[in-house]
Amino acid sequence: MPSHITVVPDDPSWRDAAILLARRLQLDHADQRPAHGLVLILGASGLCLADAGSPREQPLQVDFIGGPMGYRQRQGFRRDDLLPRAVGIKAGVRPSILDATAGLGRDAFMLAGVGCPVTLHERHPVVHALLDDGLRRARSEPRLAETLARMQLLAVDSLAGGFSSAEADFDVIYLDPMFPERSKTALVKKPMRLFHALVGTDADADQLLGMALPMARKRVVVKRPLYAPPLAGLAPDLDYKGKAVRFDVYLAPRPSC
């Protein structure tokens, strides 16, 4: 985890809570925003990540009530979208899913929204804190209660002991590792730039796929950009392609790679 992350309160009334959060995450704390580096800002509107050196840039916050995810939820998630099809959703079938790289929780929220029980693993403590905060705020919205009841977030590193024999009970293991850079000049949307700066690359993604393959009861699904090769160079049994991403599907039973 980057050492230059500082936890700050949005206003003085949040100072004690910000100190407690900094201690829990083992990060520095300051009463005022520093001039440079990443800052976690805690206040009445929740927790967000910002670049102290770019105060005009939009901060990164998990939001299931408003924004794009809230809009999609209000319009109704479709079971014939690529991801629901890739995990095997069809009439009368809602597989249990382990999202082993939960990140900001967007795909898990969609899958829970179409009826799947989803367990979320997130190993990065700051990302976990952002996601946990987003779920907490979402629980204040009654229309989201049914979807959120299907989501369970755990602070787990799936690679370092997160997979166990108990997890063979999941029908699907879903992996969404950080996308490899397409080029040095490739542009990333500003809030996601913060996410990339925080998390870095998932150098162990190939290993994670190898561990997931023998564990899933029905399939492993991997989200990849169209330009990227399959994880570990392992050709999928199926793939579902969109305009920018695809979902590689490995059907069980299958040995580890």
N, C-alpha and C positions, 0 to 999 in steps of 0.2 A: 504494500500500500504506500502511495506517495507520502513522504514525510512533511510536505509543505501544506497540509490541510489544517485549517484552523476553524474551530467552532466558535461562532459569535452569536450573541442574542440580537434579535431584531430590534428590541428596545430594552431598557434596563429591567423591566418587570420579568423578563425571561432569563436573566443572568444566572440564577441558581440552577434552573433546568438545563441551560447550556453547559454549565460546569459539570453537572452530572453526566450529560451526554458525552462530553469530551473525555471524562474519566472512563466511561464504559467503552468507548471506542479507542481509548489510548491515543488521543489526539491533543494537540495544543488548544488552549482556550485564550480568547482575548475579549475585552469589553467592546473594542472598536474593530472595524474591519481593517486588516492589514492592506498595504499598498499593492502587494503582489501575492500570487499563489491562489490555490483553491480554498474557498470558505464554505462551511456548512452553516447556514443561517437558520436559527430556530426562533419561531415566533407564533403569533396567534393564527397565522395562515398556514402553519405547518413547517415542515423541514424542506429546505431546498439547497442545491449546490450551485455556487456561482464562482466566476473568475474575478478575483478582486481587482485585477488589472484592467478589466473591461466592464465597468459598472453599468454600461448601457445595454449589454447583452442580456438576453433573456436567461434567467437561471433555469436549472433543471429541477423539476419537481414531478413526482408521481401523482397523477390526477385522473381518477376514474369517474369523477362527477362531471367535470366540464372538459373542455378541450376536445381533441380528436377522439379519445376513447369514450368520453361521456356521450359525444354526439353519435358515435357508432352504436353504443349500447341503446340509446334512445330510439334509434332507427331499427334496431333489432339485428343481432348477429345472425348470419345465414349459415346453415349447416352445409350448403353446397359451395362455400368458399374453399379455397385451396387447402388451408390448414385443417379444417374439420374433415375434409375428404381424406387428407393424408393420414390422419390418426385413425381413420376407419369408422367415422360417424356415419350412420345411416338410420333409416326408419327403425325405431325400437332399440337401437344400439348406442350406448353412451359409455365408451371404455374408460376405465380408471387410468389416470395419467400421472406420471412423475415428470415434472418439469425440472430437469437436473441443473439447468443454467437459467434460473428465473429472471435475472436482470431486473428490468423495470416492471415486469409482470404483465405486459400487454397481451402476449399470446395466451398466457394462462387465464387472464380475465376473459378473453374471447372464448376459450374452450369451456370455462365454467359457465359462461353466458349461454352456451348452446346445450348445457346440461351435463357436462362431464365433471366428476369429482377430480380435483387437481391438487396434488401435493407439490409445493414449490421449495426447491433447494437453492439457496444463494450463499455463496461462500465469502464474498467480499463484505466486510462488516459495514462499510459506509453505504453500499448499494442496498444491503439488507435493511439498514436503518431508513433509507429513503422509501423503500417499498413498504416496510411496516407502517411508516407514517401515512403513506397513501392509502393503505387498506384501513387504517384507523379512521381517517377522515371520511372515507367512503361509507363506513358503517353508520354515519349520521344521515345517510340518504335512504329512506325506506324502500325505494324502488330497486335498490341494489342488494337488498338483504338476501334474496334467494341465491343470487350469483355468488356473493361473498361467502355464504354458508358452505359452498362447495370448494372453497380455497383454503388450504392450510399452508402457512409459510413457516419454514424451518431454517435456522442459521446453520446450514450443513454444507460441507465441501463433499460433493458426491464422489470425487476422486479419492479423497483421503478418508476412506471409511464410511462414506455416505451410502454406498451400495452395500446391502447385506442380504442375507437369505430372505428376510421378511419382505424385501422389495420385489421379490419374484411375483408378488401378488398384484403388481401393476400390469395392466394390459399393455400399456404403451410407455416408453421412456422417450421424452422429447429433449433434444439438444439444440441449443441456439448459441454456439460459441461466437465470439467476436469475429466479424468478417475480416478476412485479410485485406490489406490495402491494395487497391487496384493500381494506383500509381502515386507518386509523390505529390502530384498536383490534384488528386481527387478531392473534391469538396465534400465536407460533411456538414449537415445542418448544425447550427450553432449549439443548441442544447445537447445534441448527441456528441458534439466535439468535447464537451465537458465530460461526458460519460467515457469517451475513449481516453481522455487524459487521466481519468481516475482509474480505470480498469486496466488499460494497456491491452496486450494481446493474450489470447488463450493458447499458449504454446503447447499445452497438454491436451488439446482437443482430440487428437488422434487416439491418445491413450484412454480418454473418457469414452469414446465410441467402443473401443475394445472391451471395456468393462461393462458397458451397457448391453451389448449384443446378447450375451447368455442370460441376462437377467429379465428382460422383458418377456411377458407371456405371449404377446401377439406380434409386436413390432417395435422397432426403434425408428424415430423420425428425426431427421437432421435438417435444419434450415441453413441454406447456403445461398450466396449470391450467384447469379447465373454464370459469372465469369470464373468462378472458383472450381477447382477439381473436387471430387468427393473426398471426405475425410479419410485419411489413411490410404488414399488411392483405392478404396474399396467400392466397386461398382454397386449401386443400389439395385434392389429387385424392382422398384417402381420409382418414378419421380413425377412430381406435380409442379409444372412450371408456370410462373407468372411473368410479368414484364421485367421485374428486377431480381426476383428471388425464386428459388425452387425448394421443394421439400423432398429430400431423398428418403426413401422408405426401405428398411431392411426387415424382411419378414422373419418371424421366429418359427421353429427353433433354428438358431444359427450359431455356430461356434464363434468365439472371440477372435479378433484379428491380431 
